[in-house]
Amino acid sequence: MSVKGILIPIGGNEDKGIDTHEADHLEFIEASILARVVRESGGPGARIIIIPTASRIPVEVGRNYTDAFGKLGCRNVQVLNIRERAESEDQKNIDLVRKADCIMFSGGNQSNITKKIGESTIHKILLDRFKKDAIITAATSAGAMCMSSEMITGGRS
């Protein structure tokens, strides 16, 4: 299968340029994976949509990513906080996804993404654009888990 989109799965705890004051943590956001996301998306003018659906604290997560992309010079970053499945069918949200250069899924509980976005119009648009457009789909932690056809959703040691 030939595709034009790019997937960027991120393990988690990526550098967002947040000053942690930890002795063993250096801030190098300009050389971070998020900087690579920006480059692949077309640079600081790219339309980046952050989807913190997996998170229990979506407002804080959205703000953290907005701030991080802002530190990288991005001027067109929006948060699409889908909390109910019906929001994946809302025309305003659909239009944001259609026009985005990059979609960034946050970490949290990956089941929230599959329940609220899976098989929705937004999901279908993302799949179609991945095949036909040079859209970047980046995701960290739980968001990255949703990139595969098989997904671990829980378990015990």
NORFEN-V855131 format. One record per residue. N is the residue number from 0. NEAR is the number of other C-alpha atoms within 12 Angstrom. D_LAST is the distance of its C-alpha to the last C-alpha in Angstrom with 2 decimals. Layout:
n=N near=NEAR d_last=D_LAST
n=N near=NEAR d_last=D_LAST
//
This chain:
n=0 near=7 d_last=36.54
n=1 near=10 d_last=38.39
n=2 near=16 d_last=37.15
n=3 near=17 d_last=38.69
n=4 near=25 d_last=35.82
n=5 near=29 d_last=33.37
n=6 near=33 d_last=29.64
n=7 near=32 d_last=28.28
n=8 near=29 d_last=24.48
n=9 near=28 d_last=23.55
n=10 near=18 d_last=20.19
n=11 near=22 d_last=20.82
n=12 near=22 d_last=22.53
n=13 near=30 d_last=25.72
n=14 near=30 d_last=28.94
n=15 near=32 d_last=30.85
n=16 near=28 d_last=33.57
n=17 near=23 d_last=32.55
n=18 near=16 d_last=34.08
n=19 near=12 d_last=31.30
n=20 near=10 d_last=33.51
n=21 near=9 d_last=30.73
n=22 near=8 d_last=32.24
n=23 near=7 d_last=29.62
n=24 near=16 d_last=29.74
n=25 near=18 d_last=32.78
n=26 near=20 d_last=33.81
n=27 near=19 d_last=34.78
n=28 near=27 d_last=34.55
n=29 near=22 d_last=37.51
n=30 near=19 d_last=35.52
n=31 near=23 d_last=32.20
n=32 near=28 d_last=30.40
n=33 near=42 d_last=31.99
n=34 near=30 d_last=35.36
n=35 near=27 d_last=34.59
n=36 near=39 d_last=33.76
n=37 near=39 d_last=37.16
n=38 near=26 d_last=38.98
n=39 near=27 d_last=37.55
n=40 near=34 d_last=38.44
n=41 near=21 d_last=42.05
n=42 near=25 d_last=42.28
n=43 near=26 d_last=42.77
n=44 near=21 d_last=44.70
n=45 near=28 d_last=41.84
n=46 near=32 d_last=40.86
n=47 near=43 d_last=37.21
n=48 near=42 d_last=35.35
n=49 near=44 d_last=32.20
n=50 near=47 d_last=29.99
n=51 near=40 d_last=27.58
n=52 near=41 d_last=26.56
n=53 near=38 d_last=22.80
n=54 near=28 d_last=23.41
n=55 near=20 d_last=23.79
n=56 near=19 d_last=26.59
n=57 near=27 d_last=28.47
n=58 near=23 d_last=31.78
n=59 near=18 d_last=30.53
n=60 near=29 d_last=28.52
n=61 near=33 d_last=31.59
n=62 near=24 d_last=33.83
n=63 near=27 d_last=31.74
n=64 near=40 d_last=31.96
n=65 near=34 d_last=35.60
n=66 near=27 d_last=36.39
n=67 near=34 d_last=34.61
n=68 near=42 d_last=36.47
n=69 near=29 d_last=39.59
n=70 near=26 d_last=39.33
n=71 near=31 d_last=39.38
n=72 near=22 d_last=42.61
n=73 near=28 d_last=41.38
n=74 near=20 d_last=43.74
n=75 near=27 d_last=42.52
n=76 near=35 d_last=38.99
n=77 near=32 d_last=38.09
n=78 near=34 d_last=35.08
n=79 near=37 d_last=34.43
n=80 near=34 d_last=32.37
n=81 near=36 d_last=31.49
n=82 near=24 d_last=30.21
n=83 near=20 d_last=31.51
n=84 near=23 d_last=31.58
n=85 near=21 d_last=35.39
n=86 near=25 d_last=35.47
n=87 near=33 d_last=34.31
n=88 near=24 d_last=37.63
n=89 near=19 d_last=39.81
n=90 near=14 d_last=42.55
n=91 near=17 d_last=42.47
n=92 near=29 d_last=38.77
n=93 near=25 d_last=39.44
n=94 near=19 d_last=42.33
n=95 near=29 d_last=40.24
n=96 near=37 d_last=37.79
n=97 near=28 d_last=40.77
n=98 near=25 d_last=42.39
n=99 near=35 d_last=39.43
n=100 near=36 d_last=39.28
n=101 near=46 d_last=35.63
n=102 near=47 d_last=32.83
n=103 near=47 d_last=30.06
n=104 near=45 d_last=26.87
n=105 near=47 d_last=24.91
n=106 near=36 d_last=21.26
n=107 near=28 d_last=19.60
n=108 near=29 d_last=18.18
n=109 near=34 d_last=18.96
n=110 near=23 d_last=19.49
n=111 near=30 d_last=22.49
n=112 near=38 d_last=24.08
n=113 near=33 d_last=23.77
n=114 near=23 d_last=25.01
n=115 near=27 d_last=27.85
n=116 near=37 d_last=28.95
n=117 near=28 d_last=27.72
n=118 near=18 d_last=30.75
n=119 near=24 d_last=33.08
n=120 near=25 d_last=36.29
n=121 near=35 d_last=34.71
n=122 near=29 d_last=31.97
n=123 near=19 d_last=34.73
n=124 near=28 d_last=36.82
n=125 near=37 d_last=34.01
n=126 near=29 d_last=33.54
n=127 near=19 d_last=37.32
n=128 near=27 d_last=37.91
n=129 near=29 d_last=35.24
n=130 near=20 d_last=37.28
n=131 near=18 d_last=40.72
n=132 near=23 d_last=40.64
n=133 near=25 d_last=39.64
n=134 near=36 d_last=37.20
n=135 near=41 d_last=34.35
n=136 near=41 d_last=30.99
n=137 near=42 d_last=28.79
n=138 near=40 d_last=25.43
n=139 near=38 d_last=22.88
n=140 near=27 d_last=19.12
n=141 near=35 d_last=18.70
n=142 near=38 d_last=22.24
n=143 near=33 d_last=21.56
n=144 near=33 d_last=18.71
n=145 near=36 d_last=21.49
n=146 near=30 d_last=23.70
n=147 near=15 d_last=22.21
n=148 near=10 d_last=23.01
n=149 near=11 d_last=19.42
n=150 near=18 d_last=16.97
n=151 near=18 d_last=13.25
n=152 near=18 d_last=13.50
n=153 near=11 d_last=10.19
n=154 near=6 d_last=6.89
n=155 near=5 d_last=3.76
n=156 near=3 d_last=0.00
//
